[in-house]
Amino acid sequence: MQLFISDLHLHEDRPALSRAFLHFLAEQAPRAEVLYLLGDIFDIWIGDDAMTPYHQEMAAALKKLSETGTRIYLMHGNRDFLLRHRFCRLAGCELLPDPCVIRPYGEPILLMHGDLLCTRDEQYQKMRRVLRNPIINFILRNLPLSQRRKLAAKTQQISKSLSSKKEAGIVDVTEDEVIRRMQEHQVTTLIHGHTHRPAVHDLTLQIQQQTLPGKRYVLGDWTDSGAWKLELDETGLRLLPFNY
């Protein structure tokens, strides 16, 4: 079995959520051959050099899972895109590019965090292109910690203010972009998070001059009262809510 989760937004100020994640790693994840973390695992990440004992505890729990034989793959989200290889070494996981195609059980599946699909949010996409620029990214990671903390706090405040003023459709995915990405990668299955709108969507795709049915699986976010996971085995994919 393979597991997919995203959008936990872990933070030391959310102890119930943190305990739930640790319980998930200890009780559910060891049954999986592979665990995919598809972004925004942490609510904020200003650099591997800013890790606190809390972050080290989360990394140690992931490392313990990896030592049982479960492979762990991590994709950046919009909140933790500064996460780097130092954390991955401590956590026993491997970074994946966004987007990324995997082939479990022989069938290709496209994995994304999901923010790239929200093309109607032009303001966010412009900001994303700036922040993900390798030069800007390098500069951000090398700013003094005090400046990074202030910048992160200000950015979050602005982001929340802007998001509250946007229409729901703007911050959701654009179906045309979903179809374009899936056809570009020649896949009939897409898994992503980011939107916090768990669901399974049916699509019609044109791949290699064939009309094929497709599915888009949207992972749900984790809250203090419940969570979402996606399971995959030889019988197919199952999007499941669960309580702590």
Secondary structure, DSSP 4 states (H G I P E B T S, - for coil): -EEEE----B-TT-HHHHHHHHHHHHHTGGG-SEEEEES-SBS----GGG--HHHHHHHHHHHHHHHTT-EEEEE--SSSTT--HHHHHHHT-EEE-SSEEE-GGG--EEEE-SGGG-TT-HHHHHHHHHHHSHHHHHHHHTS-HHHHHHHHHHHHHHHHHHHHHS-TTTTSPPHHHHHHHHHHTT-SEEEE-SS---EEEEEEEEETTEEEEEEEEEPPPP-SS-EEEEEEETTEEEEEEE--
